[in-house]
Amino acid sequence: MHSDSAYEGHWRKTRTLTFFILALWVFFAFICPWFAKELDAIEIWGGFTLGYYMIVQGSLVAFVVMIWLQNWRQDQIDDEFGVAED
């Protein structure tokens, strides 16, 4: 059985990771769209503006990367505390 300190350490790291991912999610879901008009002043390629790209493609790519990052880091945390699934 795992000790209470190991449980607390695992939960602390998991909670920190969750808050970090949620902060990134808020940034890409709300902050970037909020400033889309200002980002439209920057043209990237093919006539597309940065604001348009961030809303249409960039945020979707960011969400997929965040899912991968969260799963990868959570696996490391689980391994560190000996609670990983086989």
NORVEN-V978393 format. One record per residue. RES is the residue in one letter. PHI is phi in radians with two decimals (999 if undefined). OMEGA is omega in whole degrees, 0 to 359 (none if undefined). NEAR is the number of other C-alpha atoms within 8 Angstrom. Layout:
BEGIN
RES;PHI;OMEGA;NEAR + RES;PHI;OMEGA;NEAR
END
This chain:
BEGIN
M;999;182;2 + H;-1.46;180;5 + S;-1.32;178;6 + D;-1.13;180;6 + S;-1.19;177;6 + A;-1.17;178;9 + Y;-1.08;179;9 + E;-1.11;178;8 + G;-1.10;178;8 + H;-1.10;181;11 + W;-1.14;180;8 + R;-1.08;180;8 + K;-1.19;178;9 + T;-1.14;179;10 + R;-1.11;178;8 + T;-1.07;178;8 + L;-1.06;180;11 + T;-1.07;179;9 + F;-1.13;177;8 + F;-1.10;180;8 + I;-1.13;178;10 + L;-1.12;178;8 + A;-1.12;176;8 + L;-1.10;180;9 + W;-1.06;178;10 + V;-1.05;180;9 + F;-1.03;184;9 + F;-1.35;182;12 + A;-1.55;185;9 + F;-2.12;185;8 + I;-1.24;179;9 + C;-1.02;177;12 + P;-1.09;180;11 + W;-1.06;182;7 + F;-1.78;182;9 + A;-1.06;181;13 + K;-1.10;178;8 + E;-1.18;179;7 + L;-1.23;179;10 + D;-1.15;177;11 + A;-1.23;181;8 + I;-1.81;178;8 + E;-1.70;183;9 + I;-1.72;177;8 + W;-2.72;178;6 + G;1.09;180;4 + G;1.47;179;6 + F;-1.38;178;9 + T;-1.62;182;13 + L;-1.12;178;13 + G;-1.06;178;15 + Y;-1.08;182;10 + Y;-1.08;182;10 + M;-1.11;181;12 + I;-1.36;185;12 + V;-1.39;185;8 + Q;-2.04;189;8 + G;-1.04;181;9 + S;-1.19;178;11 + L;-1.13;177;9 + V;-1.10;179;8 + A;-1.08;180;9 + F;-1.13;178;10 + V;-1.13;178;8 + V;-1.12;179;8 + M;-1.11;177;11 + I;-1.08;179;8 + W;-1.08;181;8 + L;-1.07;181;8 + Q;-1.12;179;11 + N;-1.14;180;8 + W;-1.08;181;8 + R;-1.20;179;9 + Q;-1.13;175;10 + D;-1.06;177;9 + Q;-1.11;179;8 + I;-1.10;179;11 + D;-1.07;177;11 + D;-1.10;181;9 + E;-1.05;183;7 + F;-1.77;175;9 + G;1.24;179;6 + V;-2.07;182;7 + A;-1.25;175;8 + E;-1.47;180;3 + D;-1.43;none;2
END
